[in-house]
Amino acid sequence: MFKLFHQQEKIEGEIAYYHLQDWWLHAFTKEERSHIESVFHPLGTDPKRKPLTEGKIEYSSQNAAGLLHALAGWFNNPQDRHIANKIIEKANELAQYGSDVLTLHFTLQQEIDIYYRERNDDPAALGKAIKACEEQIRIAPQAAQQFLKKYQMQRLPRHVGYSQLAIILKKQGNYKRVIELCEQAKKQGWAGDWAKRIAEANQKLGRQ
């Protein structure tokens, strides 16, 4: 009965284009799916349409993980964070198996933001945020290379993994590690107030 019920639901749009129908139907309740579609209306789209499940898409320049990490951001609030968590987990799963390091970079960035905001409500959230920071830092050299290749007229943007982990470590009093991270981020060319953070950490360690 369960399969028959779902087979009667016509799903097109972005969910169908990226072959996410099974995930969409099993990850969310009918009420959650309705809520997601009522909230998700990207700039320039018809507010009466449901781009996730309506209309046929012939081509998109982004991939499935890119769609999902952007979608997760629409639900990064206290009321909807359980939805954001489900979406970002799927985005991460898809990005890990993809070949686009920038998609993984930005998926991890969204993941960091979602989990860090949840740290006071979920005991496991801070650990998840740290893990995502560390993973984004691990792929930082490859992400930097790809970013500069793709956006040749731009400098590297702020690196959330480096900056967020530096904040966490500062609160924990691990100033030596803060200095190491900031020096690494600065050397790679990521935008940020790395010199200021290094100076503050050195001051805490009693260095000039």
Beta strands, then each sheet from edge to edge (+ up, - down):
end
